[in-house]
């Protein structure tokens, strides 16, 4: 049985990113689905894994880590056989770290607030939340153009 466990939401982008990384690195792991809809992540038991009560959480043989971007960095540093995912070159790594920060601070945040928050919480969509979503998407497209990718 794998010593790595991933506490995950079945279709949450942060959880899916970690699952994709584990698959890319060919790491065996046990997937434990956490039902966000009924609040399984809000229990005292889950709080012991992650005081933020957020998903995903990686448990690597007793080492527990939350925040998908931190998990991705950890997996790449510990398990990658090369530098494809997370290069050692400072400028290349700085760009990757920037994109990971951009994802947390802007991209995923604004899209999630406009699209997901009204489904799960008492949050109203507004013209401002839509504008922020467009800003995030436009920034993302700019970064793709700068890197020469689609």
C-alpha positions as CSV (number, residue, x, y, z in Angstrom):
1,X,0.0,0.0,0.0
2,X,1.4,3.5,-0.9
3,X,2.6,5.6,2.0
4,X,1.3,8.7,0.3
5,X,-2.3,9.8,0.8
6,X,-4.1,12.6,-1.0
7,X,-7.1,14.1,0.6
8,X,-8.9,15.6,-2.4
9,X,-12.1,17.0,-3.8
10,X,-13.1,15.0,-6.9
11,X,-13.3,17.9,-9.3
12,X,-11.5,20.8,-7.5
13,X,-8.8,22.3,-9.7
14,X,-6.2,22.4,-6.8
15,X,-6.8,18.8,-6.1
16,X,-6.7,17.8,-9.8
17,X,-3.4,19.7,-10.2
18,X,-1.9,17.5,-7.4
19,X,-3.3,14.4,-8.9
20,X,-1.9,15.2,-12.3
21,X,1.5,15.8,-10.7
22,X,1.4,12.5,-8.9
23,X,0.5,10.8,-12.1
24,X,3.2,12.5,-14.1
25,X,5.8,11.5,-11.5
26,X,4.4,8.0,-11.5
27,X,3.9,8.0,-7.7
28,X,1.5,5.5,-6.2
29,X,-0.8,7.1,-3.7
30,X,-4.1,6.5,-2.0
31,X,-6.8,8.9,-3.0
32,X,-9.2,9.9,-0.2
33,X,-12.2,11.9,-1.5
34,X,-13.4,14.6,0.9
35,X,-17.0,15.7,0.4
36,X,-16.8,19.5,0.3
37,X,-20.5,19.7,-0.2
38,X,-21.3,18.2,3.2
39,X,-18.4,19.9,4.9
40,X,-16.1,16.9,5.7
41,X,-13.2,19.3,5.5
42,X,-14.7,21.3,8.4
43,X,-14.4,18.5,11.0
44,X,-12.1,18.4,14.0
45,X,-10.5,15.3,12.5
46,X,-9.7,17.1,9.2
47,X,-8.5,20.1,11.1
48,X,-5.7,17.9,12.6
49,X,-4.5,17.3,9.0
50,X,-4.9,21.0,7.9
51,X,-5.8,23.8,10.4
52,X,-6.9,25.9,7.4
53,X,-9.5,23.2,6.7
54,X,-8.8,23.4,3.0
55,X,-8.4,20.8,0.4
56,X,-6.1,19.2,-0.9
57,X,-3.9,17.8,1.8
58,X,-1.0,15.5,1.1
59,X,0.1,13.0,3.7
60,X,3.6,11.6,2.8
61,X,4.2,8.9,5.4
62,X,3.1,11.2,8.2
63,X,4.3,14.5,6.8
64,X,1.1,16.5,6.2
65,X,1.0,19.5,3.8
66,X,-1.8,21.6,2.6
67,X,-1.9,24.3,-0.2
68,X,-1.8,22.7,-3.6
69,X,1.1,24.9,-4.8
70,X,3.3,24.0,-1.9
71,X,2.4,20.3,-2.5
72,X,3.4,20.6,-6.1
73,X,6.7,22.2,-5.2
74,X,7.3,19.5,-2.6
75,X,6.5,16.6,-4.9
76,X,8.8,18.0,-7.7
77,X,11.6,18.6,-5.2
78,X,11.4,15.2,-3.6
79,X,10.3,12.9,-6.4
80,X,11.1,14.3,-9.8
81,X,13.9,12.5,-11.6
82,X,14.8,15.6,-13.6
83,X,14.1,19.4,-13.6
84,X,11.2,19.3,-16.1
85,X,8.6,20.3,-13.6
86,X,10.6,22.5,-11.3
87,X,13.9,23.6,-12.6
88,X,16.9,24.6,-10.4
89,X,17.8,27.6,-12.7
90,X,16.8,30.6,-10.6
91,X,15.1,32.6,-13.4
92,X,13.2,29.6,-14.7
93,X,12.1,28.7,-11.2
94,X,11.2,32.3,-10.4
95,X,8.8,32.3,-13.4
96,X,7.2,29.1,-12.2
97,X,7.0,30.5,-8.6
98,X,5.4,33.6,-10.0
99,X,2.8,31.7,-11.9
100,X,2.0,29.6,-8.8
101,X,1.6,32.8,-6.8
102,X,-0.5,34.4,-9.6
103,X,-2.7,31.3,-9.5
104,X,-3.4,31.8,-5.8
105,X,-3.6,35.6,-5.6
106,X,-5.5,36.3,-8.8
107,X,-6.4,33.6,-11.3
108,X,-8.0,30.9,-9.2
109,X,-9.1,33.3,-6.6
110,X,-11.1,35.6,-8.9
111,X,-12.6,32.8,-11.0
112,X,-13.5,30.9,-7.9
113,X,-15.1,33.9,-6.2
114,X,-17.3,34.6,-9.2
115,X,-18.1,31.1,-10.3
116,X,-17.9,28.8,-7.2
117,X,-18.6,31.0,-4.2
118,X,-22.2,31.7,-5.1
119,X,-22.9,28.0,-5.3
120,X,-21.5,27.1,-1.9
121,X,-21.7,30.3,0.1
122,X,-23.9,33.4,0.6
123,X,-21.9,35.3,-2.1
124,X,-23.4,37.4,-4.8
125,X,-22.0,37.7,-8.3
126,X,-21.4,41.4,-9.1
127,X,-20.2,43.4,-12.1
128,X,-16.9,43.8,-10.1
129,X,-16.5,40.1,-9.6
130,X,-17.0,39.5,-13.3
131,X,-14.5,42.3,-14.1
132,X,-12.0,40.6,-11.8
133,X,-12.6,37.3,-13.6
134,X,-11.9,39.0,-16.9
135,X,-8.7,40.6,-15.5
136,X,-7.5,37.2,-14.4
137,X,-8.2,35.6,-17.7
138,X,-6.6,38.4,-19.6
139,X,-3.5,38.2,-17.4
140,X,-3.3,34.5,-18.0
141,X,-3.5,35.0,-21.8
142,X,-0.8,37.6,-21.6
143,X,1.5,35.2,-19.7
144,X,0.8,32.4,-22.3
145,X,1.6,34.8,-25.2
146,X,4.9,35.9,-23.5
147,X,6.0,32.3,-23.1
148,X,5.0,31.5,-26.7
149,X,2.3,29.0,-25.7
150,X,-1.4,28.7,-26.3
